[in-house]
Amino acid sequence: MISGEYRYALDEKARLMMPAPIRKAIAGNLIIATRGIEKCLTLFPPDAWQEFSETVAANSSLLKPEDRAVRRRLLAPAQPVEIDRTGRIVVPSSLRTYAGLHKDCVVLGINTYMEVWDEETYRVYESETEDLYKEAVDNLGNSIRL
């Protein structure tokens, strides 16, 4: 399982450290990076990407404009990214621009995938979605028993 919240700086060569616990949870040295739903990046281990992208493709139609938009914005920008021997990835320029990654980044491990956010963008996102988060937790409380 991939989990944790980490803060790292993007260096001058657009390299970003992948946290050791996340690297240990991923088999191999390759991840697939694509645009996130919000202004972030979503990174998948190859097997999780395969399953996710096939599910999106199978549940969308080339004939529906909204489905084409999802395919173009989520599936098409996906790029394989290698984790180097020191544990860093080079964030592709197009994805870096999309997510507004400049220097300080937040790396989130979320079960089967990761997100990379610009630190300030993530802070604003958390603030703006606080009520949504509380409502979602309350709704989960109706269906999850501990």
N, CA, C and O atoms as a GROMACS GRO file, in nm:
protein
  584
    1MET      N    1   0.084  -0.118   0.000
    1MET     CA    2   0.000   0.000   0.000
    1MET      C    3   0.089   0.125   0.000
    1MET      O    4   0.192   0.129   0.067
    2ILE      N    5   0.048   0.223  -0.074
    2ILE     CA    6   0.120   0.350  -0.085
    2ILE      C    7   0.054   0.450   0.007
    2ILE      O    8  -0.066   0.475  -0.005
    3SER      N    9   0.130   0.509   0.100
    3SER     CA   10   0.069   0.607   0.190
    3SER      C   11   0.175   0.706   0.239
    3SER      O   12   0.295   0.682   0.229
    4GLY      N   13   0.126   0.816   0.293
    4GLY     CA   14   0.212   0.917   0.354
    4GLY      C   15   0.199   1.052   0.287
    4GLY      O   16   0.152   1.064   0.173
    5GLU      N   17   0.242   1.154   0.360
    5GLU     CA   18   0.248   1.291   0.309
    5GLU      C   19   0.390   1.341   0.330
    5GLU      O   20   0.442   1.338   0.442
    6TYR      N   21   0.452   1.385   0.223
    6TYR     CA   22   0.594   1.423   0.225
    6TYR      C   23   0.613   1.556   0.155
    6TYR      O   24   0.536   1.592   0.066
    7ARG      N   25   0.715   1.629   0.196
    7ARG     CA   26   0.748   1.756   0.132
    7ARG      C   27   0.891   1.752   0.080
    7ARG      O   28   0.985   1.720   0.154
    8TYR      N   29   0.904   1.784  -0.048
    8TYR     CA   30   1.035   1.786  -0.112
    8TYR      C   31   1.041   1.906  -0.206
    8TYR      O   32   0.939   1.959  -0.249
    9ALA      N   33   1.162   1.946  -0.236
    9ALA     CA   34   1.182   2.057  -0.331
    9ALA      C   35   1.218   2.000  -0.467
    9ALA      O   36   1.297   1.906  -0.479
   10LEU      N   37   1.160   2.060  -0.569
   10LEU     CA   38   1.195   2.030  -0.707
   10LEU      C   39   1.327   2.102  -0.734
   10LEU      O   40   1.338   2.221  -0.708
   11ASP      N   41   1.427   2.030  -0.784
   11ASP     CA   42   1.556   2.096  -0.806
   11ASP      C   43   1.562   2.166  -0.941
   11ASP      O   44   1.464   2.163  -1.016
   12GLU      N   45   1.674   2.229  -0.972
   12GLU     CA   46   1.688   2.309  -1.094
   12GLU      C   47   1.680   2.226  -1.223
   12GLU      O   48   1.660   2.280  -1.332
   13LYS      N   49   1.694   2.094  -1.210
   13LYS     CA   50   1.682   2.005  -1.326
   13LYS      C   51   1.546   1.934  -1.330
   13LYS      O   52   1.529   1.835  -1.400
   14ALA      N   53   1.451   1.987  -1.254
   14ALA     CA   54   1.314   1.934  -1.247
   14ALA      C   55   1.308   1.793  -1.188
   14ALA      O   56   1.220   1.714  -1.222
   15ARG      N   57   1.402   1.764  -1.099
   15ARG     CA   58   1.403   1.633  -1.033
   15ARG      C   59   1.334   1.645  -0.898
   15ARG      O   60   1.347   1.745  -0.828
   16LEU      N   61   1.260   1.541  -0.864
   16LEU     CA   62   1.186   1.537  -0.739
   16LEU      C   63   1.212   1.404  -0.671
   16LEU      O   64   1.205   1.299  -0.734
   17MET      N   65   1.242   1.408  -0.543
   17MET     CA   66   1.267   1.287  -0.466
   17MET      C   67   1.136   1.213  -0.444
   17MET      O   68   1.035   1.273  -0.408
   18MET      N   69   1.139   1.084  -0.467
   18MET     CA   70   1.027   0.998  -0.431
   18MET      C   71   1.057   0.941  -0.292
   18MET      O   72   1.163   0.881  -0.273
   19PRO      N   73   0.968   0.958  -0.198
   19PRO     CA   74   0.993   0.912  -0.060
   19PRO      C   75   1.027   0.763  -0.054
   19PRO      O   76   0.969   0.682  -0.127
   20ALA      N   77   1.121   0.728   0.033
   20ALA     CA   78   1.164   0.588   0.045
   20ALA      C   79   1.049   0.492   0.072
   20ALA      O   80   1.044   0.386   0.010
   21PRO      N   81   0.956   0.523   0.162
   21PRO     CA   82   0.845   0.428   0.185
   21PRO      C   83   0.761   0.406   0.058
   21PRO      O   84   0.710   0.296   0.037
   22ILE      N   85   0.746   0.507  -0.023
   22ILE     CA   86   0.671   0.492  -0.148
   22ILE      C   87   0.752   0.409  -0.247
   22ILE      O   88   0.697   0.322  -0.314
   23ARG      N   89   0.882   0.435  -0.256
   23ARG     CA   90   0.966   0.355  -0.346
   23ARG      C   91   0.962   0.208  -0.309
   23ARG      O   92   0.960   0.121  -0.397
   24LYS      N   93   0.960   0.179  -0.179
   24LYS     CA   94   0.955   0.039  -0.134
   24LYS      C   95   0.824  -0.027  -0.171
   24LYS      O   96   0.819  -0.149  -0.192
   25ALA      N   97   0.717   0.051  -0.178
   25ALA     CA   98   0.585  -0.004  -0.210
   25ALA      C   99   0.566  -0.027  -0.360
   25ALA      O  100   0.470  -0.093  -0.400
   26ILE      N  101   0.654   0.026  -0.441
   26ILE     CA  102   0.644   0.013  -0.586
   26ILE      C  103   0.745  -0.091  -0.634
   26ILE      O  104   0.863  -0.083  -0.601
   27ALA      N  105   0.698  -0.186  -0.712
   27ALA     CA  106   0.789  -0.286  -0.769
   27ALA      C  107   0.859  -0.224  -0.890
   27ALA      O  108   0.793  -0.177  -0.983
   28GLY      N  109   0.990  -0.223  -0.889
   28GLY     CA  110   1.064  -0.170  -1.003
   28GLY      C  111   1.095  -0.022  -0.988
   28GLY      O  112   1.076   0.038  -0.882
   29ASN      N  113   1.144   0.036  -1.097
   29ASN     CA  114   1.187   0.176  -1.094
   29ASN      C  115   1.114   0.262  -1.196
   29ASN      O  116   1.168   0.362  -1.244
   30LEU      N  117   0.992   0.222  -1.229
   30LEU     CA  118   0.915   0.297  -1.328
   30LEU      C  119   0.779   0.332  -1.269
   30LEU      O  120   0.715   0.250  -1.204
   31ILE      N  121   0.736   0.457  -1.294
   31ILE     CA  122   0.601   0.499  -1.259
   31ILE      C  123   0.541   0.569  -1.380
   31ILE      O  124   0.613   0.615  -1.468
   32ILE      N  125   0.410   0.577  -1.382
   32ILE     CA  126   0.340   0.648  -1.489
   32ILE      C  127   0.284   0.776  -1.429
   32ILE      O  128   0.211   0.773  -1.330
   33ALA      N  129   0.319   0.889  -1.490
   33ALA     CA  130   0.274   1.020  -1.442
   33ALA      C  131   0.175   1.079  -1.541
   33ALA      O  132   0.196   1.072  -1.662
   34THR      N  133   0.068   1.137  -1.489
   34THR     CA  134  -0.030   1.203  -1.573
   34THR      C  135  -0.090   1.320  -1.498
   34THR      O  136  -0.060   1.342  -1.380
   35ARG      N  137  -0.175   1.396  -1.567
   35ARG     CA  138  -0.245   1.506  -1.503
   35ARG      C  139  -0.341   1.452  -1.397
   35ARG      O  140  -0.404   1.348  -1.417
   36GLY      N  141  -0.351   1.522  -1.286
   36GLY     CA  142  -0.450   1.488  -1.185
   36GLY      C  143  -0.583   1.554  -1.219
   36GLY      O  144  -0.591   1.635  -1.312
   37ILE      N  145  -0.685   1.521  -1.144
   37ILE     CA  146  -0.816   1.582  -1.166
   37ILE      C  147  -0.809   1.729  -1.126
   37ILE      O  148  -0.854   1.816  -1.200
   38GLU      N  149  -0.754   1.757  -1.009
   38GLU     CA  150  -0.727   1.895  -0.970
   38GLU      C  151  -0.590   1.933  -1.028
   38GLU      O  152  -0.530   1.853  -1.100
   39LYS      N  153  -0.541   2.050  -0.997
   39LYS     CA  154  -0.412   2.095  -1.052
   39LYS      C  155  -0.296   2.028  -0.979
   39LYS      O  156  -0.221   2.093  -0.905
   40CYS      N  157  -0.283   1.900  -1.001
   40CYS     CA  158  -0.175   1.821  -0.944
   40CYS      C  159  -0.137   1.715  -1.045
   40CYS      O  160  -0.197   1.706  -1.152
   41LEU      N  161  -0.039   1.635  -1.012
   41LEU     CA  162  -0.005   1.519  -1.093
   41LEU      C  163  -0.050   1.393  -1.021
   41LEU      O  164  -0.050   1.388  -0.898
   42THR      N  165  -0.087   1.293  -1.098
   42THR     CA  166  -0.119   1.162  -1.042
   42THR      C  167  -0.017   1.064  -1.096
   42THR      O  168   0.007   1.058  -1.217
   43LEU      N  169   0.043   0.988  -1.006
   43LEU     CA  170   0.147   0.891  -1.042
   43LEU      C  171   0.100   0.752  -1.001
   43LEU      O  172   0.048   0.732  -0.892
   44PHE      N  173   0.121   0.657  -1.091
   44PHE     CA  174   0.077   0.519  -1.069
   44PHE      C  175   0.193   0.422  -1.088
   44PHE      O  176   0.279   0.445  -1.173
   45PRO      N  177   0.198   0.315  -1.009
   45PRO     CA  178   0.283   0.203  -1.048
   45PRO      C  179   0.228   0.149  -1.180
   45PRO      O  180   0.108   0.160  -1.205
   46PRO      N  181   0.311   0.091  -1.265
   46PRO     CA  182   0.263   0.047  -1.397
   46PRO      C  183   0.142  -0.046  -1.394
   46PRO      O  184   0.052  -0.030  -1.476
   47ASP      N  185   0.138  -0.140  -1.301
   47ASP     CA  186   0.023  -0.232  -1.296
   47ASP      C  187  -0.106  -0.161  -1.257
   47ASP      O  188  -0.212  -0.192  -1.311
   48ALA      N  189  -0.097  -0.067  -1.164
   48ALA     CA  190  -0.216   0.011  -1.125
   48ALA      C  191  -0.262   0.101  -1.239
   48ALA      O  192  -0.381   0.119  -1.262
   49TRP      N  193  -0.163   0.159  -1.313
   49TRP     CA  194  -0.198   0.242  -1.429
   49TRP      C  195  -0.268   0.159  -1.535
   49TRP      O  196  -0.368   0.202  -1.593
   50GLN      N  197  -0.217   0.041  -1.561
   50GLN     CA  198  -0.276  -0.047  -1.661
   50GLN      C  199  -0.422  -0.074  -1.627
   50GLN      O  200  -0.510  -0.060  -1.713
   51GLU      N  201  -0.448  -0.111  -1.504
   51GLU     CA  202  -0.585  -0.140  -1.461
   51GLU      C  203  -0.673  -0.015  -1.469
   51GLU      O  204  -0.785  -0.020  -1.519
   52PHE      N  205  -0.621   0.097  -1.419
   52PHE     CA  206  -0.698   0.222  -1.419
   52PHE      C  207  -0.729   0.268  -1.561
   52PHE      O  208  -0.845   0.299  -1.592
   53SER      N  209  -0.628   0.274  -1.646
   53SER     CA  210  -0.649   0.326  -1.782
   53SER      C  211  -0.741   0.234  -1.862
   53SER      O  212  -0.822   0.283  -1.942
   54GLU      N  213  -0.730   0.104  -1.843
   54GLU     CA  214  -0.820   0.011  -1.912
   54GLU      C  215  -0.964   0.029  -1.864
   54GLU      O  216  -1.058   0.019  -1.942
   55THR      N  217  -0.981   0.054  -1.735
   55THR     CA  218  -1.115   0.076  -1.679
   55THR      C  219  -1.175   0.204  -1.734
   55THR      O  220  -1.292   0.207  -1.772
   56VAL      N  221  -1.096   0.311  -1.739
   56VAL     CA  222  -1.145   0.437  -1.796
   56VAL      C  223  -1.184   0.417  -1.943
   56VAL      O  224  -1.292   0.458  -1.985
   57ALA      N  225  -1.098   0.353  -2.018
   57ALA     CA  226  -1.126   0.331  -2.161
   57ALA      C  227  -1.250   0.244  -2.181
   57ALA      O  228  -1.332   0.270  -2.270
   58ALA      N  229  -1.264   0.140  -2.099
   58ALA     CA  230  -1.377   0.048  -2.114
   58ALA      C  231  -1.510   0.113  -2.074
   58ALA      O  232  -1.616   0.073  -2.122
   59ASN      N  233  -1.503   0.214  -1.989
   59ASN     CA  234  -1.625   0.278  -1.941
   59ASN      C  235  -1.649   0.415  -2.003
   59ASN      O  236  -1.725   0.496  -1.950
   60SER      N  237  -1.584   0.440  -2.113
   60SER     CA  238  -1.604   0.566  -2.184
   60SER      C  239  -1.617   0.537  -2.333
   60SER      O  240  -1.575   0.432  -2.382
   61SER      N  241  -1.675   0.633  -2.403
   61SER     CA  242  -1.701   0.612  -2.546
   61SER      C  243  -1.635   0.721  -2.629
   61SER      O  244  -1.637   0.839  -2.593
   62LEU      N  245  -1.577   0.682  -2.737
   62LEU     CA  246  -1.520   0.776  -2.833
   62LEU      C  247  -1.627   0.867  -2.892
   62LEU      O  248  -1.596   0.974  -2.943
   63LEU      N  249  -1.752   0.826  -2.884
   63LEU     CA  250  -1.862   0.900  -2.944
   63LEU      C  251  -1.922   1.006  -2.851
   63LEU      O  252  -2.006   1.085  -2.895
   64LYS      N  253  -1.880   1.009  -2.725
   64LYS     CA  254  -1.936   1.106  -2.631
   64LYS      C  255  -1.832   1.213  -2.601
   64LYS      O  256  -1.720   1.181  -2.561
   65PRO      N  257  -1.866   1.340  -2.619
   65PRO     CA  258  -1.769   1.449  -2.600
   65PRO      C  259  -1.709   1.454  -2.460
   65PRO      O  260  -1.589   1.481  -2.445
   66GLU      N  261  -1.789   1.427  -2.357
   66GLU     CA  262  -1.736   1.431  -2.221
   66GLU      C  263  -1.636   1.318  -2.196
   66GLU      O  264  -1.539   1.334  -2.121
   67ASP      N  265  -1.661   1.203  -2.259
   67ASP     CA  266  -1.568   1.091  -2.245
   67ASP      C  267  -1.437   1.120  -2.319
   67ASP      O  268  -1.329   1.087  -2.270
   68ARG      N  269  -1.448   1.181  -2.437
   68ARG     CA  270  -1.326   1.218  -2.510
   68ARG      C  271  -1.244   1.317  -2.429
   68ARG      O  272  -1.121   1.309  -2.429
   69ALA      N  273  -1.310   1.410  -2.361
   69ALA     CA  274  -1.239   1.508  -2.278
   69ALA      C  275  -1.162   1.438  -2.167
   69ALA      O  276  -1.047   1.474  -2.140
   70VAL      N  277  -1.224   1.340  -2.103
   70VAL     CA  278  -1.155   1.265  -1.997
   70VAL      C  279  -1.036   1.190  -2.054
   70VAL      O  280  -0.927   1.195  -1.997
   71ARG      N  281  -1.054   1.122  -2.165
   71ARG     CA  282  -0.944   1.048  -2.226
   71ARG      C  283  -0.828   1.141  -2.264
   71ARG      O  284  -0.711   1.108  -2.242
   72ARG      N  285  -0.862   1.257  -2.320
   72ARG     CA  286  -0.758   1.350  -2.364
   72ARG      C  287  -0.683   1.414  -2.248
   72ARG      O  288  -0.563   1.438  -2.258
   73ARG      N  289  -0.753   1.441  -2.141
   73ARG     CA  290  -0.689   1.512  -2.029
   73ARG      C  291  -0.629   1.419  -1.925
   73ARG      O  292  -0.543   1.462  -1.848
   74LEU      N  293  -0.671   1.295  -1.922
   74LEU     CA  294  -0.623   1.203  -1.820
   74LEU      C  295  -0.534   1.094  -1.878
   74LEU      O  296  -0.426   1.067  -1.826
   75LEU      N  297  -0.580   1.031  -1.985
   75LEU     CA  298  -0.503   0.920  -2.042
   75LEU      C  299  -0.392   0.967  -2.135
   75LEU      O  300  -0.279   0.919  -2.127
   76ALA      N  301  -0.423   1.061  -2.224
   76ALA     CA  302  -0.325   1.103  -2.325
   76ALA      C  303  -0.197   1.162  -2.267
   76ALA      O  304  -0.089   1.133  -2.319
   77PRO      N  305  -0.202   1.244  -2.162
   77PRO     CA  306  -0.077   1.304  -2.112
   77PRO      C  307   0.013   1.208  -2.034
   77PRO      O  308   0.124   1.246  -1.996
   78ALA      N  309  -0.032   1.087  -2.009
   78ALA     CA  310   0.044   0.992  -1.926
   78ALA      C  311   0.180   0.962  -1.988
   78ALA      O  312   0.192   0.939  -2.109
   79GLN      N  313   0.282   0.963  -1.903
   79GLN     CA  314   0.418   0.938  -1.948
   79GLN      C  315   0.491   0.849  -1.848
   79GLN      O  316   0.478   0.867  -1.727
   80PRO      N  317   0.567   0.752  -1.898
   80PRO     CA  318   0.649   0.673  -1.806
   80PRO      C  319   0.765   0.759  -1.755
   80PRO      O  320   0.827   0.834  -1.829
   81VAL      N  321   0.792   0.746  -1.625
   81VAL     CA  322   0.898   0.822  -1.561
   81VAL      C  323   0.982   0.725  -1.480
   81VAL      O  324   0.929   0.646  -1.401
   82GLU      N  325   1.112   0.731  -1.499
   82GLU     CA  326   1.202   0.640  -1.429
   82GLU      C  327   1.246   0.698  -1.296
   82GLU      O  328   1.277   0.817  -1.286
   83ILE      N  329   1.249   0.614  -1.194
   83ILE     CA  330   1.306   0.652  -1.065
   83ILE      C  331   1.454   0.620  -1.072
   83ILE      O  332   1.492   0.504  -1.091
   84ASP      N  333   1.540   0.722  -1.059
   84ASP     CA  334   1.684   0.699  -1.074
   84ASP      C  335   1.741   0.630  -0.949
   84ASP      O  336   1.669   0.607  -0.852
   85ARG      N  337   1.869   0.598  -0.952
   85ARG     CA  338   1.930   0.522  -0.844
   85ARG      C  339   1.934   0.598  -0.712
   85ARG      O  340   1.954   0.537  -0.606
   86THR      N  341   1.914   0.730  -0.716
   86THR     CA  342   1.910   0.807  -0.592
   86THR      C  343   1.767   0.832  -0.544
   86THR      O  344   1.745   0.899  -0.443
   87GLY      N  345   1.668   0.776  -0.616
   87GLY     CA  346   1.529   0.787  -0.574
   87GLY      C  347   1.454   0.907  -0.629
   87GLY      O  348   1.347   0.942  -0.579
   88ARG      N  349   1.510   0.971  -0.733
   88ARG     CA  350   1.446   1.090  -0.790
   88ARG      C  351   1.380   1.057  -0.923
   88ARG      O  352   1.418   0.963  -0.993
   89ILE      N  353   1.279   1.139  -0.956
   89ILE     CA  354   1.219   1.134  -1.090
   89ILE      C  355   1.241   1.270  -1.154
   89ILE      O  356   1.252   1.372  -1.085
   90VAL      N  357   1.247   1.273  -1.285
   90VAL     CA  358   1.246   1.398  -1.359
   90VAL      C  359   1.101   1.421  -1.400
   90VAL      O  360   1.042   1.340  -1.472
   91VAL      N  361   1.044   1.532  -1.354
   91VAL     CA  362   0.904   1.562  -1.385
   91VAL      C  363   0.898   1.622  -1.526
   91VAL      O  364   0.959   1.726  -1.550
   92PRO      N  365   0.827   1.557  -1.619
   92PRO     CA  366   0.820   1.609  -1.756
   92PRO      C  367   0.767   1.753  -1.759
   92PRO      O  368   0.679   1.790  -1.681
   93SER      N  369   0.821   1.830  -1.848
   93SER     CA  370   0.790   1.973  -1.858
   93SER      C  371   0.640   2.000  -1.872
   93SER      O  372   0.587   2.088  -1.803
   94SER      N  373   0.572   1.927  -1.959
   94SER     CA  374   0.429   1.952  -1.980
   94SER      C  375   0.348   1.926  -1.853
   94SER      O  376   0.254   1.999  -1.824
   95LEU      N  377   0.386   1.824  -1.779
   95LEU     CA  378   0.315   1.793  -1.654
   95LEU      C  379   0.351   1.893  -1.545
   95LEU      O  380   0.266   1.932  -1.464
   96ARG      N  381   0.476   1.934  -1.541
   96ARG     CA  382   0.520   2.035  -1.444
   96ARG      C  383   0.444   2.165  -1.464
   96ARG      O  384   0.401   2.228  -1.367
   97THR      N  385   0.427   2.204  -1.590
   97THR     CA  386   0.352   2.327  -1.622
   97THR      C  387   0.206   2.312  -1.581
   97THR      O  388   0.151   2.403  -1.520
   98TYR      N  389   0.144   2.200  -1.615
   98TYR     CA  390   0.004   2.177  -1.581
   98TYR      C  391  -0.020   2.192  -1.431
   98TYR      O  392  -0.115   2.259  -1.389
   99ALA      N  393   0.065   2.130  -1.350
   99ALA     CA  394   0.045   2.130  -1.204
   99ALA      C  395   0.103   2.254  -1.137
   99ALA      O  396   0.086   2.272  -1.016
  100GLY      N  397   0.171   2.340  -1.213
  100GLY     CA  398   0.229   2.460  -1.155
  100GLY      C  399   0.339   2.430  -1.055
  100GLY      O  400   0.356   2.501  -0.956
  101LEU      N  401   0.415   2.323  -1.081
  101LEU     CA  402   0.524   2.286  -0.990
  101LEU      C  403   0.644   2.376  -1.015
  101LEU      O  404   0.697   2.381  -1.126
  102HIS      N  405   0.685   2.446  -0.912
  102HIS     CA  406   0.800   2.537  -0.925
  102HIS      C  407   0.914   2.493  -0.835
  102HIS      O  408   1.025   2.470  -0.883
  103LYS      N  409   0.890   2.482  -0.707
  103LYS     CA  410   0.997   2.444  -0.616
  103LYS      C  411   0.944   2.349  -0.508
  103LYS      O  412   0.967   2.228  -0.513
  104ASP      N  413   0.871   2.405  -0.410
  104ASP     CA  414   0.825   2.324  -0.297
  104ASP      C  415   0.703   2.242  -0.336
  104ASP      O  416   0.604   2.294  -0.385
  105CYS      N  417   0.713   2.110  -0.313
  105CYS     CA  418   0.608   2.016  -0.355
  105CYS      C  419   0.563   1.930  -0.238
  105CYS      O  420   0.636   1.909  -0.142
  106VAL      N  421   0.441   1.882  -0.248
  106VAL     CA  422   0.384   1.786  -0.155
  106VAL      C  423   0.362   1.657  -0.233
  106VAL      O  424   0.300   1.659  -0.340
  107VAL      N  425   0.412   1.547  -0.180
  107VAL     CA  426   0.392   1.415  -0.239
  107VAL      C  427   0.300   1.338  -0.146
  107VAL      O  428   0.330   1.320  -0.028
  108LEU      N  429   0.187   1.292  -0.199
  108LEU     CA  430   0.089   1.218  -0.121
  108LEU      C  431   0.082   1.074  -0.170
  108LEU      O  432   0.070   1.051  -0.290
  109GLY      N  433   0.089   0.979  -0.079
  109GLY     CA  434   0.066   0.840  -0.112
  109GLY      C  435  -0.078   0.806  -0.079
  109GLY      O  436  -0.119   0.821   0.036
  110ILE      N  437  -0.156   0.760  -0.177
  110ILE     CA  438  -0.300   0.739  -0.158
  110ILE      C  439  -0.336   0.597  -0.203
  110ILE      O  440  -0.395   0.578  -0.309
  111ASN      N  441  -0.301   0.501  -0.121
  111ASN     CA  442  -0.338   0.361  -0.141
  111ASN      C  443  -0.273   0.298  -0.264
  111ASN      O  444  -0.175   0.224  -0.249
  112THR      N  445  -0.324   0.323  -0.385
  112THR     CA  446  -0.269   0.260  -0.505
  112THR      C  447  -0.202   0.359  -0.599
  112THR      O  448  -0.151   0.319  -0.703
  113TYR      N  449  -0.200   0.487  -0.563
  113TYR     CA  450  -0.141   0.589  -0.649
  113TYR      C  451  -0.084   0.702  -0.563
  113TYR      O  452  -0.099   0.702  -0.441
  114MET      N  453  -0.019   0.796  -0.629
  114MET     CA  454   0.039   0.911  -0.561
  114MET      C  455  -0.009   1.039  -0.628
  114MET      O  456  -0.052   1.037  -0.744
  115GLU      N  457  -0.003   1.148  -0.554
  115GLU     CA  458  -0.026   1.280  -0.612
  115GLU      C  459   0.093   1.368  -0.579
  115GLU      O  460   0.154   1.355  -0.473
  116VAL      N  461   0.125   1.458  -0.672
  116VAL     CA  462   0.229   1.559  -0.649
  116VAL      C  463   0.164   1.695  -0.670
  116VAL      O  464   0.108   1.723  -0.776
  117TRP      N  465   0.173   1.778  -0.569
  117TRP     CA  466   0.113   1.912  -0.570
  117TRP      C  467   0.220   2.018  -0.548
  117TRP      O  468   0.320   1.993  -0.480
  118ASP      N  469   0.199   2.135  -0.605
  118ASP     CA  470   0.271   2.253  -0.562
  118ASP      C  471   0.226   2.278  -0.418
  118ASP      O  472   0.106   2.271  -0.390
  119GLU      N  473   0.319   2.307  -0.329
  119GLU     CA  474   0.285   2.318  -0.187
  119GLU      C  475   0.178   2.425  -0.160
  119GLU      O  476   0.085   2.400  -0.083
  120GLU      N  477   0.190   2.540  -0.220
  120GLU     CA  478   0.093   2.647  -0.197
  120GLU      C  479  -0.044   2.611  -0.257
  120GLU      O  480  -0.147   2.638  -0.196
  121THR      N  481  -0.044   2.551  -0.374
  121THR     CA  482  -0.170   2.508  -0.436
  121THR      C  483  -0.241   2.407  -0.347
  121THR      O  484  -0.363   2.411  -0.333
  122TYR      N  485  -0.165   2.316  -0.287
  122TYR     CA  486  -0.224   2.215  -0.199
  122TYR      C  487  -0.280   2.280  -0.073
  122TYR      O  488  -0.388   2.241  -0.026
  123ARG      N  489  -0.210   2.376  -0.017
  123ARG     CA  490  -0.258   2.446   0.102
  123ARG      C  491  -0.392   2.513   0.072
  123ARG      O  492  -0.486   2.502   0.152
  124VAL      N  493  -0.402   2.581  -0.042
  124VAL     CA  494  -0.526   2.647  -0.082
  124VAL      C  495  -0.636   2.543  -0.104
  124VAL      O  496  -0.750   2.563  -0.061
  125TYR      N  497  -0.604   2.433  -0.172
  125TYR     CA  498  -0.700   2.326  -0.196
  125TYR      C  499  -0.757   2.273  -0.065
  125TYR      O  500  -0.879   2.257  -0.052
  126GLU      N  501  -0.671   2.245   0.032
  126GLU     CA  502  -0.718   2.194   0.161
  126GLU      C  503  -0.812   2.293   0.228
  126GLU      O  504  -0.915   2.254   0.283
  127SER      N  505  -0.777   2.419   0.224
  127SER     CA  506  -0.860   2.522   0.286
  127SER      C  507  -0.996   2.532   0.216
  127SER      O  508  -1.100   2.539   0.282
  128GLU      N  509  -0.994   2.532   0.085
  128GLU     CA  510  -1.118   2.549   0.008
  128GLU      C  511  -1.210   2.427   0.016
  128GLU      O  512  -1.331   2.440  -0.007
  129THR      N  513  -1.157   2.310   0.046
  129THR     CA  514  -1.238   2.189   0.047
  129THR      C  515  -1.263   2.135   0.188
  129THR      O  516  -1.305   2.021   0.203
  130GLU      N  517  -1.239   2.214   0.288
  130GLU     CA  518  -1.258   2.169   0.427
  130GLU      C  519  -1.401   2.124   0.453
  130GLU      O  520  -1.423   2.018   0.511
  131ASP      N  521  -1.499   2.203   0.410
  131ASP     CA  522  -1.640   2.166   0.431
  131ASP      C  523  -1.676   2.039   0.354
  131ASP      O  524  -1.747   1.953   0.406
  132LEU      N  525  -1.628   2.027   0.232
  132LEU     CA  526  -1.652   1.908   0.151
  132LEU      C  527  -1.593   1.784   0.219
  132LEU      O  528  -1.656   1.678   0.222
  133TYR      N  529  -1.474   1.799   0.274
  133TYR     CA  530  -1.407   1.689   0.346
  133TYR      C  531  -1.491   1.645   0.466
  133TYR      O  532  -1.515   1.526   0.486
  134LYS      N  533  -1.536   1.740   0.546
  134LYS     CA  534  -1.616   1.707   0.665
  134LYS      C  535  -1.746   1.636   0.626
  134LYS      O  536  -1.786   1.540   0.691
  135GLU      N  537  -1.809   1.684   0.521
  135GLU     CA  538  -1.933   1.620   0.474
  135GLU      C  539  -1.906   1.478   0.426
  135GLU      O  540  -1.983   1.386   0.454
  136ALA      N  541  -1.796   1.459   0.353
  136ALA     CA  542  -1.761   1.325   0.304
  136ALA      C  543  -1.732   1.230   0.419
  136ALA      O  544  -1.772   1.114   0.416
  137VAL      N  545  -1.663   1.279   0.522
  137VAL     CA  546  -1.634   1.195   0.639
  137VAL      C  547  -1.763   1.157   0.709
  137VAL      O  548  -1.780   1.042   0.750
  138ASP      N  549  -1.854   1.253   0.724
  138ASP     CA  550  -1.982   1.222   0.786
  138ASP      C  551  -2.057   1.116   0.706
  138ASP      O  552  -2.115   1.024   0.765
  139ASN      N  553  -2.057   1.127   0.575
  139ASN     CA  554  -2.124   1.029   0.490
  139ASN      C  555  -2.060   0.891   0.501
  139ASN      O  556  -2.130   0.790   0.503
  140LEU      N  557  -1.928   0.887   0.507
  140LEU     CA  558  -1.858   0.759   0.524
  140LEU      C  559  -1.893   0.695   0.658
  140LEU      O  560  -1.904   0.572   0.670
  141GLY      N  561  -1.912   0.781   0.758
  141GLY     CA  562  -1.948   0.730   0.891
  141GLY      C  563  -2.077   0.654   0.892
  141GLY      O  564  -2.101   0.572   0.980
  142ASN      N  565  -2.163   0.682   0.795
  142ASN     CA  566  -2.290   0.610   0.786
  142ASN      C  567  -2.274   0.470   0.727
  142ASN      O  568  -2.361   0.385   0.743
  143SER      N  569  -2.161   0.445   0.660
  143SER     CA  570  -2.145   0.315   0.596
  143SER      C  571  -2.023   0.237   0.645
  143SER      O  572  -2.010   0.119   0.613
  144ILE      N  573  -1.936   0.300   0.721
  144ILE     CA  574  -1.816   0.231   0.772
  144ILE      C  575  -1.827   0.220   0.923
  144ILE      O  576  -1.851   0.319   0.993
  145ARG      N  577  -1.810   0.102   0.972
  145ARG     CA  578  -1.813   0.079   1.117
  145ARG      C  579  -1.676   0.029   1.161
  145ARG      O  580  -1.620  -0.062   1.100
  146LEU      N  581  -1.624   0.086   1.264
  146LEU     CA  582  -1.494   0.040   1.319
  146LEU      C  583  -1.516  -0.035   1.448
  146LEU      O  584  -1.420  -0.081   1.509
   0.00000   0.00000   0.00000
